[in-house]
Structure formats: C-alpha cells, structure tokens
Amino acid sequence: MSSNPLLDTAGLPLFDQIKPEHVTPAVDVLLKEAEAALEKVTGPDVPPDYDALSLLLDVTTEKLGRAWGAVGHLNSVADTPELRAAYNENLPRLTEFYTRLGSDERLYAKYKALVVSPEGQRLSPPRARALDNALRGFVLGGAELQGEAKARYAAIQEEQAASSQAFSEHVMDATDAFSHYASLDEMAGVPQDVIDATRAAAQAEGKDGHKLTLHMPCYLPVMQYATHRPLRETLYRAYATRASEFGPAERDNTPLMQKLLALRQEEAQLLGYANFADVSLVPKMAQTPHQVMEFLRDLAKRARPFAQKDMDELRTYAKDYLNLPDLQAWDVAFASEKLKEARYAFSDQEVKQYFTEPTVLKGLFGLIETLFEVQIKPDSAPVWHEMVRFFRIERAGELVGQFYLDPYARPGKRPGAWMDDVRGRWKRPDNGQTQTPIAHLVCNYAAGVGGKPALLTHDDVTTLFHEFGHGLHHMLTKVEDIGVAGISGVEWDAVELPSQFMENFCWEWAVVQKLTHHVDSGESLPLELFTKMIAAKNFQSGMMTLRQIEFSLFDMRLHAEPGNDQRVQQVVDEVRLEVAVNIPPAFNRFQHSFSHIFSGGYSAGYYSYKWAEVLSADAYAAFEEAATPENGVLNAEVGRRYRQAILEAGGSRSAMDNFKAFRGREPSIDALLRHQGMA
C-alpha cells in the first residue's frame, strides 16, 4: 500500500502519479485511521484537553482531508470518466464520515467540557474562537438531534453532496458537449487570436472552418465582436440553456435544483429553523434574511437610475447606429462593446494586446512583493497538467507559503476561476513544526497561440488579481491554529474582502504600466489608452450592479421562502421584474448553471459579493487616502497595517474586529458608490 501516492502526505501532493485506481484503496486506509481516532478521542482515556484532542483527531482528519482534497481538485481540473467514477463512488463515504464526526454527541460533550474547564478559560484568543466555531458547528451539524431526526439529517447530507456533484457535472458536460463549426464569413468581426485558435481546434479534429465552444475564451469574444447576428444567437441560446430541459434529459438540472432546495429546507426544520437562509446566516456577518434583502434592495434603489440610463443609451445606440431596432439578449454584449468603442474610442481587443501573461504575472508579483514585504519565486512540484506552474512566497529568506497556478481553459476543467487550499498553516501537534500553507489558483483564460504568449483581457487580469487576493488571505496568515488560520473560520460574507480589494489595483496607472508589454511592439500601455479605460471604468456599472443584486436576491428568496423548490423559474421571473432593467428571453435558464449556489457553497450566501464589496472598497480607500505623487497608492506602511489586521489575522477574530483594527471604525458604503460612479 506504500506505493499509493494519496497516502504520501509528508510533502507536496504527487499530482503526476495519482490515478483513479488509487482513490478507493486510499480512502479505505484513511477512513479506517480516522474512525479509530474518533473512537479513541471520545473514550475515557483522553481528557477534554485542546492539545490532546487536536493531536489525535485533527492530525488524522487533516490527512484524510488533504488526500480527498487532491482527488476533488483533480476532479475539477482534469476530469475523466474513470476519475469521476472513483470520486462519486467515494463521495458518500466521506460525506457519511464527516456528518457523523460533526454530530458525534461524545465528541460534542468533550468540547463542552473543555469550554468550562480551567484550561478552557486560559485558551489563547485564536483557540477560544476555534473552539466557539467548533461548538456552533456541532449544533449546526446535528449533534443535538436524536434518533430518527439524526439519521434523517445524515441521509440529507449524503443526498445533498451527491446532488451538488451531479449538478456540477451536468454544467461541465453541457459546456463541453456543445460545438458549432462556423465558416470564415460567419466569423467576421471576431478577433484574430480567436479566429486562429478556433481554426486550430477544427483542424485538430480534421474538420473545416472554426470550432466554437461555450468556454469563455471562445464564447465571450464571439458575443462581443461577431457581426453575424445568427451566430451570436446560436451561441447565446446554447449557453443560456445549458443543463436545462432544452438539452438531453440526463443533463437537465431541474430535478436536482428542486431536490437540493427541498433537502435544505428539511435540514433547516430538523435544526429548528424556519428556512435554510436562517441556517446559512448563523456563521455569517449578516443577521437575518430580511437584513440581507433590505441591504440588496437599498443598493438596487441607488443603482437603478444609473442602470436605466445605461439601458436606454444602449437601446438608442443599437437602433440608430447598428440597425438593431429590437435589441435582443444575444445583441447586448455586441452592442455594448460597439457603444463603448464609439464613446471612449478604444476596444477591449486593443487593450488585450498589451496584457501579455508573463508581464501581467511579473507586475502582479511585484505589487504583492512591494505591498506585503515578501518575495515570490518559481518553485518545482509534481503537477497534473503541463500548463500548471508552481511558486513559493518567502519573507527574509523564510518560506511563507506556496501556490499552484493553473491559468488556461481546456476540456475536462470546470469553468470559472477559484482559489482552493491544498493545506493550511498549522503548528502541528504531532511534531511541533509549523506547516506552511499551499493554495491552488485556477483561472480559465485562453492559452497563447502560434508561439505567442497568452493575451489577457482587462477582465481576465482583474479575475487573476481577485483569486490572488483569496490566495494571499490563505497564505500570509500568521495564525497557527488550523480552524482559524487564513480563510478558515472567516465569515463567508467577509471572505471576498481580500479578493475584491486586490481588483482595485488593476485601475492604478502606476500598477498598470508594470502589467503591460505589447505583444508585438513591446511597449507598455499608453497613458492615452489608459485614460480612456478609466473613463469607461464605470461603463454600464449600474446594469452590472443590478445583475449582481438580481442573482443575490434570487438566491436569498429561494432559500428564505419555503416552497420555492417548486417555483424556481417563477422566483427568477419575480426578482427580474423587481430589479432588472434588461429582462432575458423566456427560454433563458441561467439558474440551471448557477453553480455558486447549487454546488459551490454560496447557497443563501451569494449576497456576500456585494456585502464584502462594501468592506473591500472601504479598505482600499485607506490606500487612496495615503496616496502620494511619487508612489501613488503603493504605500508599504498601509500595506503592512492591512496585512497585519486582515490577512495575517485570518479567522482568529471576527471580520468586523479585523476591519476595525485596520480602519479604526466600522465600514461605510460611500467608497463603494464612489468607485462605481454612483456616489
């Protein structure tokens, strides 16, 4: 069994060696060890002592979590039928174990005894918070349920895990399954790099024309630039109906959404709550669904006049200049891009030629090194794909953390961008050593074609900075207790603060100069072009704000109103009527691929993006207030304060306490409205 790479957790994961046939044998061994640890730790010989509990239980479950994390990661970025089968075979076993662990009455009793013991009164603030979180987790994990209720709770967790995984698979499969072969004539207006890439994709299959897919690096430029309207409609319909009743029945997510919502409502009732939104908010900053909806509706009211103006201008422009008197959903991205070009005299495509990937990474790393007093260097590790790179972060020659960067879209990799942890910072009780954190940073932009570097849109750059913000939160923590180090233990509606904070730097001239290097001429972005980008920064920001609110309100209503499992489409329609200025066509099924809330942990929590944006904009305002003519916002002193108060503190105290430690006061919405041109 020693040859199983999933059982080797001494160093970095052996991603190049892990095969589907390793999964079940490794899970067999690790679950058996975890079961034994649970039995021992709940027995009479182990006192209710923090270190004793951690030594036995955390060491074993962390090993299990790391191995399963590697399998889950590969399932997301290198999906094959064999791996998927192995993952799905073992998912119920892991779910069952973690559900049982989180609701074990004997273990819960040990933790409660620890709280009232003399040792419990002397715990460090991070440990006291970790213990508080653990007790809350036991309650939400069903530890106080008895008999049939407890058994039903466990069954619900298993059904939810399987349904969420199936939802995610359906979206990936529906995205991968679509292809459309277009002629060169139909590709009129589409950027040359996309024409080259789609031609190469068709040739690789021995076909003529251009292979179009629903992956973002292909889909978005076609929607923005293709002058051939029927082509845009074809792609829009395919994208907007993924994993719905308009495709193969076996990929239709309708029954899964209904099932997940019904299961979540049942879970809430078992735990004594009126609805799942109430359960979801227990560990968050926001107190009640009503408070969240008030926040969203207030923001919608402020944004609506700007959004209405955006939409009116777009319709007028499309009618007067593009011969589109009846603006349709598949025209919006195209007309918006044309209006932006006309108004600000530049295109996203023109900007993209300057953001070459090597220069963007060099500039991003330089920014992080300046602000947070670290060094980022290439490192080596076994990887799952030749395109993946590995780096290390050091401070004064000492290792702080490491990360994998997997930047490009490809089949078998789920869409979107995300940060995930490989392991957390932890002073290990088994050897007394401090384990350094490791992160996955995953994007889905287009790889370079024809020997040229990858070209990133400004949106791609912003996304990369966003995920790095999450990564820094995970990697720069100084906390050594595993439950509250880095992102662990941070309220979900504050977890986007560091990620959205980083996006702001993509709009700073001093930063952008160092991110750009024209793919042909080698010049950095001209100030004139940057000035146009700044002028266009809040182009349609009213519409974009309302769109985020639409998703957030839909999510919150779905989970706060029992019975909505049977009226998902009606809720979408009602929310759109309330807040949207641009209603999509009746066939649009965006909810069928809304993975954030059906398979990504954001259920009754999508509002977090807007909630945390208030925090991040206000945090960034501290850098604006301290800006100087020489350095702009790149103030190492403010960077140090931000790092210490927010990034290094992680989940060791409340997000509000972290924020107040940095800003000296509670957050204000003013900076957000100013940043979005809605002050």
C-alpha positions in Angstrom: 0.0 0.0 0.0 3.1 2.3 0.4 3.1 3.0 -3.3 -0.3 4.8 -3.2 0.5 8.5 -3.8 -2.6 9.6 -2.0 -1.2 8.1 1.3 2.0 10.1 1.0 1.2 13.4 2.8 4.7 14.1 4.0 5.4 16.7 1.3 3.6 18.1 -1.7 0.8 16.1 -3.4 2.1 13.7 -6.0 -0.4 15.0 -8.7 1.6 13.4 -11.5 1.2 10.0 -10.0 -2.4 10.0 -8.7 -4.6 7.6 -10.7 -8.3 6.8 -10.4 -7.4 3.3 -9.1 -5.6 4.8 -6.1 -8.7 6.6 -4.8 -10.7 3.8 -3.2 -7.8 2.0 -1.5 -6.5 5.3 -0.1 -9.9 6.2 1.2 -10.2 2.7 2.8 -7.0 3.3 4.8 -7.6 6.9 5.7 -11.2 6.4 6.8 -10.2 3.5 8.9 -7.5 5.6 10.6 -10.0 8.5 11.2 -12.6 6.1 12.6 -10.0 4.7 15.0 -9.0 8.2 16.1 -12.6 9.2 16.6 -13.2 6.2 18.8 -10.1 6.8 20.8 -10.6 10.5 21.3 -14.2 10.0 22.6 -13.1 7.3 25.0 -12.5 7.7 28.8 -8.7 7.8 28.4 -8.5 11.1 26.6 -9.2 14.2 28.7 -11.1 17.3 27.4 -7.8 19.0 26.6 -7.2 21.1 23.5 -3.8 19.6 22.5 -4.9 16.0 23.3 -8.0 16.3 21.1 -6.0 18.0 18.3 -3.2 15.5 18.4 -5.5 12.6 17.9 -8.3 13.9 15.8 -7.0 16.9 13.8 -3.9 15.1 12.7 -5.9 12.2 11.2 -8.7 14.2 9.7 -6.3 16.7 8.2 -4.5 13.8 6.4 -7.8 12.5 5.2 -8.9 16.0 4.1 -5.7 16.6 2.2 -5.9 13.3 0.2 -9.6 13.8 -0.6 -8.9 17.4 -1.4 -6.3 16.3 -4.0 -8.9 13.9 -5.6 -11.6 16.7 -5.6 -9.2 19.1 -7.2 -8.3 16.7 -10.0 -12.0 16.0 -10.5 -12.4 19.8 -11.1 -9.4 20.4 -13.4 -8.6 17.1 -15.0 -12.0 15.3 -15.2 -12.0 11.8 -16.9 -14.8 9.2 -16.8 -12.6 6.9 -14.6 -11.7 9.6 -12.1 -15.3 10.8 -11.9 -16.5 7.3 -11.2 -13.9 6.9 -8.4 -14.8 10.3 -7.0 -18.6 9.6 -7.0 -18.1 6.1 -5.5 -16.3 7.5 -2.5 -18.1 10.8 -2.0 -21.0 9.2 0.0 -18.4 7.5 2.3 -16.6 10.8 3.0 -19.9 12.7 3.5 -21.2 10.0 5.9 -18.0 10.1 8.0 -17.8 13.9 8.2 -21.5 14.1 9.0 -21.1 11.6 11.8 -18.0 13.3 13.1 -19.8 16.7 13.2 -22.7 15.3 15.1 -21.0 12.9 17.5 -22.5 13.5 20.9 -19.5 12.1 22.8 -17.1 14.4 21.0 -19.5 17.4 21.4 -19.5 16.6 25.2 -15.7 16.6 25.3 -15.7 20.1 23.6 -18.3 21.4 26.0 -16.3 20.1 29.0 -13.2 21.8 27.6 -15.0 25.2 27.5 -15.9 25.1 31.2 -12.5 23.6 32.3 -9.7 25.7 33.8 -7.8 25.1 30.6 -10.7 26.4 28.5 -10.7 29.7 30.4 -7.0 30.1 29.6 -7.1 29.4 25.8 -5.4 32.0 23.5 -7.9 34.2 21.6 -7.5 32.2 18.3 -8.0 28.9 20.1 -11.0 30.2 22.0 -12.5 31.4 18.7 -11.8 28.0 17.1 -13.5 26.3 20.0 -16.5 28.6 19.7 -16.7 27.8 16.0 -16.5 24.1 16.7 -19.3 24.2 19.2 -21.5 26.1 16.8 -20.5 23.6 14.1 -21.7 20.7 16.3 -25.1 22.3 16.7 -25.5 23.1 13.0 -24.1 19.6 12.3 -27.0 17.9 14.1 -25.1 16.9 17.3 -28.2 17.8 19.4 -30.6 15.7 17.3 -31.8 12.3 18.5 -32.9 9.0 16.9 -34.8 9.3 13.6 -34.1 13.0 13.3 -30.3 12.4 13.5 -30.5 9.5 11.0 -32.5 11.7 8.6 -30.1 14.6 9.0 -27.2 12.3 8.0 -29.2 11.0 4.9 -29.9 14.6 3.9 -26.2 15.4 3.9 -25.4 12.5 1.7 -28.2 13.3 -0.8 -27.1 16.9 -0.9 -23.4 16.0 -1.6 -24.4 13.7 -4.4 -26.9 16.1 -5.9 -24.4 19.0 -5.8 -21.8 16.9 -7.5 -24.2 15.8 -10.2 -25.3 19.5 -10.8 -21.6 20.5 -11.3 -21.0 17.5 -13.7 -24.1 18.4 -15.8 -22.8 22.0 -16.2 -19.3 20.8 -17.2 -20.7 18.2 -19.5 -23.2 20.5 -21.2 -20.4 23.1 -21.7 -18.0 20.5 -23.1 -20.7 18.8 -25.3 -21.5 21.9 -27.4 -19.6 22.7 -30.6 -20.5 24.7 -33.6 -18.4 24.8 -36.8 -18.5 28.3 -38.4 -17.3 29.4 -41.7 -14.8 32.3 -42.0 -17.6 34.5 -43.3 -19.6 33.9 -40.1 -16.5 34.8 -38.0 -16.5 38.4 -39.4 -15.5 40.9 -36.7 -14.1 38.2 -34.3 -10.6 39.0 -33.0 -7.7 37.3 -35.0 -6.4 35.3 -32.0 -9.8 33.7 -31.5 -10.0 33.0 -35.3 -6.6 31.3 -35.2 -7.5 29.3 -32.0 -10.9 28.1 -33.3 -9.4 27.2 -36.7 -6.6 25.2 -35.0 -9.3 23.5 -32.9 -11.3 22.5 -36.0 -8.1 21.3 -37.8 -7.1 19.2 -34.8 -10.4 17.2 -35.4 -9.8 17.1 -39.2 -12.7 19.5 -39.9 -13.1 22.6 -41.9 -14.0 26.0 -40.6 -13.8 27.2 -37.0 -14.7 25.2 -33.9 -16.7 27.3 -31.5 -17.4 26.2 -27.9 -19.1 27.6 -24.8 -15.8 28.0 -22.9 -15.4 31.7 -22.0 -12.2 32.4 -24.1 -14.2 31.5 -27.2 -17.8 32.3 -26.2 -17.3 35.9 -24.9 -15.3 37.3 -27.8 -17.8 35.9 -30.3 -20.7 37.5 -28.3 -18.8 40.8 -28.2 -17.4 41.1 -31.7 -19.1 38.8 -34.2 -21.1 40.9 -36.7 -23.0 37.8 -37.9 -26.1 38.0 -35.7 -27.4 34.4 -36.3 -24.0 33.1 -35.0 -24.4 35.2 -31.8 -27.9 33.9 -31.3 -26.8 30.2 -31.8 -24.2 30.6 -29.1 -26.3 32.6 -26.7 -29.2 30.0 -26.9 -26.7 27.2 -26.3 -25.1 29.0 -23.4 -28.3 30.2 -21.7 -29.9 26.8 -21.8 -27.0 24.6 -20.6 -28.0 21.7 -18.3 -31.7 22.5 -18.7 -34.8 20.9 -20.2 -33.8 22.2 -23.6 -30.9 19.7 -23.7 -30.6 15.9 -23.1 -32.8 14.8 -20.2 -29.9 13.1 -18.4 -28.2 16.6 -18.1 -31.2 18.6 -17.0 -30.6 20.2 -13.7 -34.3 21.0 -13.0 -34.9 18.0 -10.7 -31.6 18.5 -8.9 -32.4 22.1 -8.1 -35.8 21.1 -6.7 -34.3 18.3 -4.7 -31.5 20.4 -3.3 -33.9 23.2 -2.2 -36.3 20.7 -0.6 -33.4 18.9 1.2 -32.0 22.2 2.5 -35.5 23.3 3.8 -35.9 19.9 5.5 -32.4 20.3 7.1 -33.4 23.7 8.4 -36.6 22.4 10.0 -34.7 19.5 11.6 -32.3 22.0 13.2 -35.3 24.1 14.4 -35.1 27.0 11.9 -37.9 28.3 9.7 -35.8 28.2 6.5 -32.4 27.4 5.1 -31.4 31.0 4.8 -31.7 31.3 8.6 -29.3 28.4 9.0 -26.9 29.7 6.3 -26.6 33.1 8.1 -25.7 31.7 11.6 -22.0 31.8 11.0 -22.1 35.0 8.8 -21.8 38.7 9.5 -25.4 39.4 8.3 -28.0 38.5 11.0 -31.2 37.8 9.1 -32.5 37.2 5.5 -34.6 40.3 6.0 -31.5 42.4 6.7 -29.7 41.0 3.6 -32.7 41.7 1.4 -33.0 45.2 2.8 -29.3 45.8 2.0 -29.8 44.4 -1.6 -33.0 46.4 -2.2 -31.4 49.6 -0.9 -28.4 49.1 -3.2 -30.8 48.3 -6.1 -32.7 51.6 -5.5 -29.4 53.6 -5.6 -28.2 51.7 -8.7 -31.5 51.7 -10.7 -31.4 55.2 -12.1 -27.9 54.6 -13.4 -28.8 51.2 -14.8 -31.9 52.5 -16.6 -29.8 55.2 -18.2 -27.3 52.6 -19.3 -30.1 50.5 -20.9 -31.8 53.5 -22.6 -28.5 54.6 -24.1 -27.7 51.1 -25.3 -31.1 50.7 -27.0 -30.9 54.1 -28.7 -27.4 53.4 -29.9 -28.3 49.9 -31.2 -31.3 51.4 -33.1 -29.5 54.5 -34.5 -26.1 53.1 -35.4 -26.3 49.3 -35.5 -29.6 48.7 -37.3 -30.9 46.8 -34.3 -34.3 48.3 -33.5 -35.2 45.2 -31.5 -32.2 44.7 -29.2 -32.1 41.0 -28.2 -30.2 39.2 -25.5 -27.6 38.0 -28.0 -27.0 41.6 -29.1 -26.3 43.1 -25.7 -22.6 42.2 -25.4 -22.1 43.2 -29.1 -23.9 46.5 -28.9 -22.3 47.3 -25.6 -18.8 46.7 -27.0 -19.6 48.9 -30.1 -21.1 51.7 -27.9 -18.0 51.6 -25.6 -15.7 51.8 -28.7 -17.7 54.7 -30.1 -17.9 56.6 -26.8 -14.4 56.0 -25.5 -12.5 55.3 -28.8 -11.0 52.0 -27.8 -11.9 48.3 -27.7 -11.2 45.5 -25.2 -9.4 43.8 -28.1 -7.0 46.7 -28.4 -6.3 46.7 -24.7 -5.8 42.9 -24.7 -2.7 43.2 -26.9 -0.8 44.9 -24.1 -1.7 42.4 -21.3 0.7 39.6 -22.1 0.6 36.9 -19.5 4.3 36.9 -18.5 4.2 40.7 -18.0 1.0 40.6 -16.0 2.4 37.9 -13.7 5.6 39.9 -13.2 3.7 43.0 -12.4 1.3 41.3 -10.1 4.2 39.6 -8.2 6.0 42.9 -8.0 2.9 44.6 -6.5 2.5 41.8 -3.9 6.2 42.0 -3.0 6.1 45.8 -2.6 2.9 45.9 -0.5 3.3 42.8 1.6 7.1 42.7 2.0 7.5 39.2 0.5 9.4 37.6 -2.4 7.7 35.3 -5.0 10.0 32.8 -6.7 9.4 29.9 -9.2 9.4 26.5 -7.4 9.0 22.9 -8.5 6.3 20.4 -7.7 4.6 17.4 -9.4 1.6 18.8 -11.4 -1.5 17.5 -13.2 -1.0 19.3 -16.5 2.0 20.6 -18.4 0.5 24.2 -18.3 0.5 24.3 -14.5 3.2 26.3 -12.7 4.3 26.3 -9.0 5.7 29.2 -6.9 6.9 29.9 -3.4 6.4 33.0 -1.3 9.3 34.0 1.1 9.9 36.8 3.6 13.5 37.5 4.5 14.5 34.1 3.1 12.0 32.1 5.1 9.2 30.1 3.4 5.7 31.7 4.0 3.6 29.7 1.5 3.4 28.1 -1.9 0.9 28.0 -4.8 0.0 26.2 -8.0 -1.2 28.4 -10.9 -3.5 26.7 -13.5 -4.5 29.5 -15.8 -5.9 28.1 -19.1 -9.3 26.8 -20.2 -9.5 23.3 -21.5 -12.0 20.4 -21.8 -12.4 18.4 -18.6 -11.8 21.5 -16.4 -14.8 23.2 -14.8 -15.5 26.8 -15.9 -14.9 29.8 -13.8 -12.0 30.9 -11.5 -11.3 29.9 -7.9 -8.8 29.6 -5.1 -8.7 26.4 -3.1 -6.4 25.3 -0.3 -4.1 22.3 -0.5 -3.2 22.6 3.1 -3.4 25.3 5.8 -0.9 26.9 8.1 -0.7 24.9 11.4 1.6 24.4 14.2 1.3 20.6 14.1 0.7 18.9 17.5 2.4 15.7 16.2 5.8 17.2 15.6 5.7 20.8 16.9 6.6 22.1 13.4 4.8 24.9 11.7 3.2 23.7 8.4 3.2 26.4 5.7 0.1 26.9 3.6 -0.3 25.9 0.0 -3.0 27.1 -2.4 -4.5 26.4 -5.8 -5.1 29.4 -8.0 -7.3 28.4 -11.0 -8.4 30.6 -14.0 -9.8 29.8 -17.4 -8.4 32.2 -19.9 -7.1 31.3 -23.4 -3.6 29.9 -23.8 -1.3 31.6 -26.3 -1.4 30.5 -30.0 1.4 30.2 -32.5 4.3 30.7 -30.2 2.9 33.9 -28.8 2.2 34.5 -25.0 -1.4 34.3 -23.7 -3.2 37.7 -24.1 -5.5 38.6 -21.2 -8.5 40.9 -21.4 -8.6 43.5 -18.6 -11.4 41.4 -17.1 -9.0 38.4 -17.1 -6.4 40.5 -15.3 -9.0 41.6 -12.7 -10.1 38.0 -12.2 -6.5 36.9 -11.7 -5.9 39.6 -9.1 -9.2 38.6 -7.4 -8.1 35.0 -7.0 -4.7 36.1 -5.8 -6.4 38.1 -3.1 -8.0 34.9 -1.8 -4.6 33.2 -2.1 -2.9 35.8 0.0 -5.6 35.6 2.6 -4.8 31.8 2.8 -1.0 32.1 2.5 0.0 35.2 4.5 -1.8 34.2 7.7 0.3 34.2 10.9 -2.3 32.1 12.9 -1.2 28.6 13.8 -4.5 27.1 14.9 -5.8 25.1 11.9 -9.5 26.0 12.4 -9.0 29.8 12.2 -5.8 30.2 10.1 -6.1 32.1 6.8 -9.6 31.7 5.3 -10.7 29.1 7.8 -13.2 30.4 10.3 -13.7 33.7 8.4 -17.4 34.7 8.0 -18.5 33.7 4.5 -19.9 37.2 3.7 -16.5 38.7 4.6 -14.3 36.2 2.7 -14.5 38.2 -0.5 -12.9 41.3 1.1 -9.2 40.4 0.3 -10.1 39.2 -3.2 -12.2 42.3 -4.2 -9.6 44.5 -2.5 -6.9 43.3 -5.0 -9.1 44.1 -8.0 -8.7 47.9 -7.3 -5.1 47.8 -8.3 -5.9 46.9 -11.8 -7.2 50.5 -12.2 -4.0 52.2 -11.0 -1.7 53.8 -13.6 1.5 53.0 -11.6 0.5 49.4 -11.5 -0.9 49.0 -15.0 2.3 50.3 -16.5 4.1 47.4 -15.0 1.5 44.9 -16.1 1.7 45.7 -19.8 4.0 44.9 -22.7 2.5 45.0 -26.2 2.6 41.5 -27.8 4.3 42.9 -31.0 5.9 46.2 -30.2 6.9 45.5 -26.5 5.6 49.0 -25.5 3.7 49.4 -22.2 0.1 50.7 -22.3 0.0 54.3 -23.4 -1.4 56.8 -20.9 -3.9 58.0 -23.5 -5.4 54.5 -23.8 -5.4 54.0 -20.0 -7.2 57.4 -19.6 -9.9 56.1 -22.0 -10.2 52.8 -19.9 -10.6 54.9 -16.7 -13.3 57.0 -18.4 -15.0 53.7 -19.4 -14.4 52.0 -16.0 -18.0 52.5 -14.8 -19.5 51.9 -18.3 -22.8 50.1 -17.5 -21.8 49.7 -13.8 -25.5 50.4 -12.9 -26.6 47.4 -15.1 -23.8 45.2 -13.7 -24.7 46.1 -10.1 -28.3 45.3 -10.7 -27.3 42.0 -12.3 -25.3 41.0 -9.1 -28.3 42.1 -7.0 -30.7 40.0 -9.2 -28.5 36.9 -8.6 -28.2 37.6 -4.9 -31.9 38.4 -4.3 -32.9 35.3 -6.3 -30.6 33.1 -4.1 -31.8 34.6 -0.8 -35.5 34.4 -1.7 -35.1 30.9 -3.0 -33.7 29.8 0.4 -35.7 32.1 2.7 -39.2 31.2 1.4 -40.3 27.5 2.0 -42.0 26.0 -1.1 -39.7 27.7 -3.6 -38.3 24.4 -4.7 -41.4 24.0 -6.9 -41.3 27.6 -8.3 -37.7 28.2 -9.2 -38.5 29.8 -12.5 -41.3 32.0 -11.0 -38.8 33.3 -8.4 -36.3 34.2 -11.1 -39.1 36.0 -13.0 -40.4 37.8 -10.0 -36.9 39.0 -9.0 -36.2 40.2 -12.5 -39.5 42.2 -12.6 -38.5 43.8 -9.3 -34.9 44.8 -10.0 -33.8 44.2 -13.6 -33.8 46.8 -16.4 -32.9 44.2 -19.0 -35.2 41.1 -18.9 -33.6 38.0 -20.7 -35.7 35.9 -23.1 -38.2 33.4 -21.6 -36.0 30.4 -22.6 -33.1 31.7 -20.6 -32.2 29.2 -17.8 -29.3 30.8 -16.1 -30.2 29.1 -12.8 -29.5 25.7 -14.3 -25.8 26.5 -14.4 -25.7 28.7 -11.3 -23.1 26.5 -9.7 -22.2 29.0 -7.0 -25.5 28.3 -5.1 -26.2 24.7 -6.2 -22.7 23.2 -6.0 -20.3 25.8 -4.8 -21.1 26.7 -1.2 -22.8 30.1 -1.8 -26.3 28.9 -1.1 -28.2 31.8 0.7 -24.8 33.5 0.5 -24.4 34.9 -3.0 -25.1 38.4 -1.5 -21.6 38.0 0.1 -20.0 39.5 -3.1 -21.9 42.8 -2.6 -21.7 42.7 1.2 -17.9 42.2 1.1 -17.5 44.8 -1.7 -18.6 47.5 0.9 -15.7 46.2 3.1 -13.2 45.9 0.3 -13.9 49.4 -1.2 -13.6 51.0 2.2 -10.4 49.1 3.0 -8.9 50.2 -0.3 -9.9 53.8 0.4 -7.2 53.7 3.2 -4.6 53.4 0.4 -6.2 56.2 -1.6 -6.2 58.5 1.4 -2.5 57.8 1.9 -1.5 58.1 -1.8 1.5 60.3 -2.7 2.6 61.7 -6.1 5.7 59.5 -6.1 4.2 56.1 -5.2 0.5 56.6 -5.8 -1.4 54.0 -3.7 1.6 51.7 -3.3 2.2 52.6 0.3 4.1 49.8 2.1 3.2 51.2 5.5 -0.6 51.0 4.8 0.1 47.6 3.2 1.7 46.4 6.4 -1.2 47.5 8.5 -3.7 45.9 6.1 -1.6 42.7 6.1 -1.4 42.5 9.9 -5.0 43.4 10.6 -6.8 41.4 8.0 -4.6 38.9 6.1 -2.4 37.7 9.0 -5.3 37.6 11.5 -7.4 35.4 9.2 -10.4 33.9 11.1 -8.8 34.3 14.6 -11.2 37.1 15.4 -14.4 38.4 13.8 -14.3 40.1 10.4 -15.7 43.3 11.9 -12.9 43.3 14.5 -10.3 42.8 11.8 -11.8 45.6 9.7 -12.0 48.0 12.7 -8.4 47.1 13.6 -7.4 48.3 10.1 -9.7 51.3 9.6 -10.3 52.3 13.2 -14.1 52.4 12.6 -17.0 50.4 11.1 -17.3 50.2 7.3 -19.2 52.7 5.2 -20.9 52.2 1.8 -19.6 55.6 0.5 -16.3 54.3 -1.1 -18.2 51.5 -3.0 -20.7 54.0 -4.5 -17.8 56.3 -5.4 -15.7 53.5 -7.0 -18.7 52.5 -9.1 -19.6 56.1 -10.2 -22.8 56.1 -8.3 -21.9 58.5 -5.5 
